[in-house]
């Protein structure tokens, strides 16, 4: 691919990122007040982070888990109905607690800029080249997270940083993994990997990080917040229940880049979707244990784990594909520095484009993400074989 030279990889990503910023500016300025041109709050899902923070700072942490009260608070803040309820555990409510100390727009700017900066720093550490920064900013997953105002940057930051420092500072790595527990479906495979690789100190750090976060949420938010969360949990799970979501192929399903969603989006029955997803969960767990129990290079080992983490859960959303940048960077750096195997570069380009292809192909009732993740996982596993390279770096 001679057209993909260093000059283009240096200039084009910054042009693309500038386009993202212009699109965001148009979206924000084409609305009125705190409502953007789509009729949604500026910053999208960040609106319910800020409202939850505001309620908790006023002593109403438990009320965040009462859908009617929470929806009324959002309507009061933004002047219209916003169909977003709080689905996160109190540990995440604790993490976003300071957000409402600032007015809404400055808080949104600080949230996105700080988490984006952390994400870019991690990417730069994975692939220590000057072009990495531009590529990370131009990654379509970056735009998806910016437009949704979501926590994908934070998830990628914690996961990527933990894997980067695992061998040098295992306890710190474990604490970072523990902080990621605000998204439990993304941490299920991590203890398996650490146990298989005999990273006992990292496992201890993960227990400390997760346990400390839970304890701090009890102390700061009170036991009532956890009680309300447990009481409301069945209703939250019902919202994500695929049997109901699948009716009419809802927008929610089309934004879920999972195998379960792919089957439902294609018109498959719920039992088949659940069965195939369960098979993938078992398979990815087995792959992680097998890879991490062997002597494998850190980059390939990390890439396999992150790809399996993305394939494993039945529920994740479009903005979570920011995490896909991590294995793309690890595999890309290996190919750049050591040489490419056949098919790797086109597969990485496809992976890079995936977050923008998801909403486009959803119109055709096709979810491409599981296929791309499986392809990248196969390429990462292939790199665990003989180290010969068939193409020059």
Secondary structure in CASP SS format (residue, H / E / C, confidence):
PFRMAT SS
TARGET T0000
AUTHOR 0000-0000-0000
METHOD secondary structure of the structure
MODEL  1
X C 1.00
X C 1.00
X C 1.00
X C 1.00
X C 1.00
X H 1.00
X H 1.00
X H 1.00
X H 1.00
X H 1.00
X H 1.00
X H 1.00
X H 1.00
X H 1.00
X H 1.00
X H 1.00
X H 1.00
X H 1.00
X H 1.00
X H 1.00
X H 1.00
X H 1.00
X H 1.00
X H 1.00
X H 1.00
X H 1.00
X H 1.00
X H 1.00
X H 1.00
X C 1.00
X C 1.00
X E 1.00
X C 1.00
X C 1.00
X E 1.00
X C 1.00
X C 1.00
X C 1.00
X C 1.00
X C 1.00
X E 1.00
X C 1.00
X C 1.00
X C 1.00
X C 1.00
X H 1.00
X H 1.00
X H 1.00
X H 1.00
X H 1.00
X H 1.00
X H 1.00
X H 1.00
X H 1.00
X H 1.00
X H 1.00
X H 1.00
X C 1.00
X C 1.00
X C 1.00
X C 1.00
X H 1.00
X H 1.00
X H 1.00
X H 1.00
X C 1.00
X H 1.00
X H 1.00
X H 1.00
X H 1.00
X H 1.00
X H 1.00
X H 1.00
X H 1.00
X H 1.00
X H 1.00
X H 1.00
X H 1.00
X C 1.00
X C 1.00
X C 1.00
X C 1.00
X C 1.00
X C 1.00
X C 1.00
X C 1.00
X C 1.00
X C 1.00
X C 1.00
X H 1.00
X H 1.00
X H 1.00
X H 1.00
X H 1.00
X H 1.00
X C 1.00
X H 1.00
X H 1.00
X H 1.00
X H 1.00
X H 1.00
X C 1.00
X C 1.00
X H 1.00
X H 1.00
X H 1.00
X H 1.00
X H 1.00
X H 1.00
X H 1.00
X H 1.00
X H 1.00
X H 1.00
X H 1.00
X H 1.00
X H 1.00
X H 1.00
X H 1.00
X H 1.00
X H 1.00
X H 1.00
X H 1.00
X H 1.00
X H 1.00
X H 1.00
X H 1.00
X C 1.00
X C 1.00
X C 1.00
X C 1.00
X H 1.00
X H 1.00
X H 1.00
X H 1.00
X H 1.00
X H 1.00
X H 1.00
X H 1.00
X C 1.00
X H 1.00
X H 1.00
X H 1.00
X H 1.00
X H 1.00
X H 1.00
X H 1.00
X H 1.00
X H 1.00
X C 1.00
X C 1.00
X C 1.00
X H 1.00
X H 1.00
X H 1.00
X H 1.00
X H 1.00
X H 1.00
X H 1.00
X H 1.00
X H 1.00
X H 1.00
X H 1.00
X H 1.00
X H 1.00
X C 1.00
X C 1.00
X C 1.00
X C 1.00
X C 1.00
X H 1.00
X H 1.00
X H 1.00
X H 1.00
X H 1.00
X H 1.00
X H 1.00
X H 1.00
X H 1.00
X H 1.00
X H 1.00
X H 1.00
X H 1.00
X C 1.00
X H 1.00
X H 1.00
X H 1.00
X C 1.00
X H 1.00
X H 1.00
X H 1.00
X H 1.00
X H 1.00
X H 1.00
X H 1.00
X H 1.00
X H 1.00
X C 1.00
X C 1.00
X C 1.00
X H 1.00
X H 1.00
X H 1.00
X H 1.00
X H 1.00
X H 1.00
X H 1.00
X H 1.00
X H 1.00
X H 1.00
X H 1.00
X H 1.00
X H 1.00
X H 1.00
X H 1.00
X H 1.00
X H 1.00
X H 1.00
X H 1.00
X H 1.00
X H 1.00
X H 1.00
X C 1.00
X H 1.00
X H 1.00
X H 1.00
X H 1.00
X H 1.00
X H 1.00
X H 1.00
X H 1.00
X H 1.00
X H 1.00
X H 1.00
X H 1.00
X H 1.00
X H 1.00
X H 1.00
X H 1.00
X H 1.00
X C 1.00
X C 1.00
X H 1.00
X H 1.00
X H 1.00
X H 1.00
X C 1.00
X C 1.00
X C 1.00
X C 1.00
X C 1.00
X H 1.00
X H 1.00
X H 1.00
X H 1.00
X C 1.00
X C 1.00
X C 1.00
X C 1.00
X H 1.00
X H 1.00
X H 1.00
X H 1.00
X H 1.00
X H 1.00
X H 1.00
X C 1.00
X C 1.00
X C 1.00
X C 1.00
X H 1.00
X H 1.00
X H 1.00
X H 1.00
X H 1.00
X H 1.00
X H 1.00
X H 1.00
X H 1.00
X H 1.00
X H 1.00
X H 1.00
X H 1.00
X H 1.00
X H 1.00
X H 1.00
X H 1.00
X H 1.00
X H 1.00
X H 1.00
X H 1.00
X H 1.00
X H 1.00
X C 1.00
X C 1.00
X C 1.00
X C 1.00
X C 1.00
X H 1.00
X H 1.00
X H 1.00
X H 1.00
X H 1.00
X H 1.00
X H 1.00
X H 1.00
X H 1.00
X H 1.00
X H 1.00
X H 1.00
X H 1.00
X H 1.00
X H 1.00
X C 1.00
X C 1.00
X C 1.00
X C 1.00
X C 1.00
X H 1.00
X H 1.00
X H 1.00
X H 1.00
X H 1.00
X H 1.00
X H 1.00
X H 1.00
X H 1.00
X H 1.00
X H 1.00
X H 1.00
X H 1.00
X H 1.00
X H 1.00
X H 1.00
X H 1.00
X H 1.00
X H 1.00
X H 1.00
X H 1.00
X C 1.00
X C 1.00
X C 1.00
X C 1.00
X C 1.00
X H 1.00
X H 1.00
X H 1.00
X H 1.00
X H 1.00
X H 1.00
X H 1.00
X H 1.00
X H 1.00
X H 1.00
X H 1.00
X H 1.00
X H 1.00
X H 1.00
X H 1.00
X H 1.00
X H 1.00
X H 1.00
X H 1.00
X C 1.00
X C 1.00
X C 1.00
X C 1.00
X C 1.00
X C 1.00
X H 1.00
X H 1.00
X H 1.00
X H 1.00
X H 1.00
X H 1.00
X H 1.00
X H 1.00
X H 1.00
X H 1.00
X H 1.00
X H 1.00
X H 1.00
X H 1.00
X C 1.00
X C 1.00
X C 1.00
X C 1.00
X C 1.00
X C 1.00
X C 1.00
X C 1.00
X C 1.00
X C 1.00
X C 1.00
END
